[in-house]
């Protein structure tokens, strides 16, 4: 999850990450300036999470496709 954002995001920078998808139950966090795009899906960890997550599938897919078509590198994580 958020461990990649530690140490000034050295791991993400080293991999050239430009776009991030966050699927978490926490509030949105500020990402470093080198991240050009961020899709934040606030999904609580509860029984209805699967149905809640399903509504994000198409927007996440579109976001990922745009990032990759622009030559970006995508990092997808959850808060688990």
C-alpha positions as CSV (number, residue, x, y, z in Angstrom):
1,X,0.0,0.0,0.0
2,X,1.4,3.3,1.2
3,X,4.9,1.9,2.0
4,X,6.0,2.9,-1.5
5,X,5.4,6.5,-0.5
6,X,8.0,6.3,2.3
7,X,11.5,7.8,2.0
8,X,10.3,10.5,-0.4
9,X,9.0,7.8,-2.8
10,X,12.4,6.6,-3.8
11,X,11.0,3.2,-5.0
12,X,8.4,4.9,-7.2
13,X,10.8,7.4,-8.6
14,X,13.3,4.6,-9.4
15,X,10.7,2.9,-11.4
16,X,9.5,6.0,-13.2
17,X,6.0,5.9,-11.9
18,X,3.9,8.7,-13.3
19,X,0.3,7.7,-12.4
20,X,-1.2,6.1,-9.2
21,X,-4.4,4.2,-8.5
22,X,-5.3,4.1,-4.8
23,X,-8.0,1.7,-3.6
24,X,-8.2,2.3,0.1
25,X,-10.5,3.0,3.0
26,X,-8.5,6.0,4.1
27,X,-8.9,9.6,2.9
28,X,-7.0,10.8,-0.1
29,X,-3.3,11.7,0.5
30,X,-1.2,14.2,-1.3
31,X,1.2,12.6,-3.6
32,X,4.6,14.0,-4.7
33,X,4.7,16.3,-7.7
34,X,6.3,13.8,-10.1
35,X,3.0,11.9,-10.1
36,X,1.1,13.3,-13.0
37,X,-2.3,11.6,-12.4
38,X,-4.1,10.0,-9.4
39,X,-7.3,8.0,-9.3
40,X,-8.5,7.6,-5.7
41,X,-11.2,5.0,-5.0
42,X,-12.4,5.3,-1.4
43,X,-13.7,1.8,-0.6
44,X,-14.5,0.8,3.0
45,X,-13.4,-2.6,4.2
46,X,-16.8,-4.2,4.8
47,X,-19.1,-6.7,3.3
48,X,-20.4,-4.5,0.6
49,X,-16.9,-3.5,-0.6
50,X,-17.1,-5.8,-3.7
51,X,-20.2,-4.0,-5.0
52,X,-18.8,-0.7,-4.2
53,X,-15.5,-1.5,-5.9
54,X,-17.4,-2.7,-9.1
55,X,-18.5,0.9,-9.8
56,X,-14.8,2.0,-10.0
57,X,-13.8,-0.7,-12.6
58,X,-14.6,1.3,-15.8
59,X,-13.1,4.6,-14.6
60,X,-9.9,2.9,-13.3
61,X,-9.6,1.0,-16.6
62,X,-9.9,4.2,-18.6
63,X,-7.5,6.0,-16.3
64,X,-4.9,3.2,-16.6
65,X,-5.3,3.1,-20.4
66,X,-4.8,6.9,-20.8
67,X,-1.7,6.7,-18.5
68,X,-0.2,3.9,-20.5
69,X,-1.1,5.4,-23.9
70,X,0.7,8.6,-22.8
71,X,3.8,6.6,-22.1
72,X,3.3,6.6,-18.3
73,X,4.1,4.0,-15.7
74,X,1.2,3.0,-13.5
75,X,1.3,2.0,-9.8
76,X,-1.9,0.4,-8.4
77,X,-2.2,-0.2,-4.7
78,X,-4.6,-0.9,-1.9
79,X,-4.5,0.1,1.7
80,X,-4.4,-3.5,3.0
